[in-house]
């Protein structure tokens, strides 16, 4: 996984991640942990996902940090665990996904707690005529089977077809 990030927050240590895992009752995949120990949030050098299935390419605006966020004065909802809890409390996301990044429209790139896959969660696509449970399912798009696959398949804007 060679996709370094820029504009990262201060480095974290494994115990920072373990404390979040305890709060979320979830063990992050090893490649996710290794990435975050090198880059706590930030913007990947290759930040575009191109699916080649008729959908517009997706750009990662930023990856959420585990700890520290100078832009928000460490506001809890700007961090991985705080965002998860805020979105669960507001019933915006189902409990099985953990947002770790955003696009420019405020939609989420998430880890699926059930299988470690990466999904795109389009909060701006909710249908007011459907239940939240139905929306929770319909606005998800699986991008990759793992975080490593996801990061490896990101491209630069110049590489888009």
N, C-alpha and C positions, 0 to 999 in steps of 0.2 A: 504494500500500500504506500505508494509514493505520491502523495498529494498534500504538500505542506500548506499550512494556513498562515495568513498574515493578520495583523490586528487582533492578536489573541490577548486573553487576560493573563494575569500572573500565573505561573506554573502551580500545579497542584500535585499532591502526593497520593499514593494509593489509598491511604486512610480517608481522604476526602471523598473518594469514589465509594469506598466501602460504607461510609456513613449514609450516603444517599441511597445505596442499595438497601440498607437496613430500613430506611424510611419508606422506600417504595416496594419493599418485599420482592425484589427482583435482582438477579445477578446479571450485570451487563456482559455482553459477549467479550471475549478476550481482545479481539482486534479493536473494539470500541474503546476499551480501557487503555490499551497501548496508544491509540491515537490521542486520547485526551490527556494522557500523561506527557505527551510531547506538545500538544496544542490544545490549550484550554479554551475552546470556542474559536471565534475568528471566522475568516473567510477563506475557503479552500482556493489554492492557485488555479485549479480547474473546478469551476463552480456550476457548470451547466449539465443538466441531465437531458439527454435526447433519447426518446423512446422509440422512434421510428414506427409508431403505430397510429399516426394521424393526429396526435396531440401536440400542442405547442411545446417547445423545449421549456424546461423549468430551471430557474436560476436560484441558487442558494444565496440569500442576502447575507446570512450569518448563521453560524452554529452557536447554539446556546452554551455558555460555560457552566461548569459544575459549581464553581465558587468564584466570587469576584466579578463585578461588572462595573467598570469605571463610568460607562455612559449613563447608567441608571442609579449610581451610588449604591450598588449592590442590592437593588430592589429584589425581593424574593421571587416575584413572578417572572423576572428576567433570567432566572437560573433554571436548570433542567428540572429539579424537583419542585420548585415553586410554581413553575408554569404548569407542570402536570397537575398539581393539587388545585390550582386556580381553575383550570379547564375542566377538571372532574367535578369540582364544586358547582360550577356553572352549567354542567351537563353538556359542554361543548364537544368533548371527546369521550369515547368509551374507555373503560378502565384498562383495556388490554394494549393501549398504545402509549408511548412516551415520546412527546415532542422533543427533538434535539436540535432542530433548525427551523428557519423560516424562509419563505420566499419574500419578494417585495410587497406582496399583497396581504401578508399576515397569515398565509396558509402554512401548514406544518410538514416537515420531514420528520418521520417518526420511526421508532423501533417498535415492532410488534412483539409484545411480551410472550406471546404464545409460541412463536417459532424463530425469533431473531431476525425476521425479514425487515426490510425498509419499505415504508409506504409513504405516499404523498396523501395528505389529508386536507382537502379543499374546503375550508370553513366558509368560503364565499359562495359555495354551491348548494347550501341548504335549501330544501324545498319546504316552504311554510305549510303546505298541504299534507306533509307526511309527518309521522311521529319522529321524535328524536332518535329512537332506536333504529328506525328505517334509514334516517339521514346518516346516522353513524356508520352504517354499512355502505350506503351508496356513494359517499364522498371519499371513500378510500380507493387508492390505486396502488397496487403493489409494484414497486420499482426494481427491487433486487432481493435475492434470497438471504443476503447478509450485508452487514455494514462494510466489510472489506470489498465485496463485489460492487456495492454502491459507490464507494470512494474511488475504486479503480476505473469505473466506467464514466466518471465525470469528465467533461471535456472543457476546453476554453471556448469562449464565444467565437473565436476565429475558426474553430474546428467544426462548428455547426454546419450541417448541409444546407 
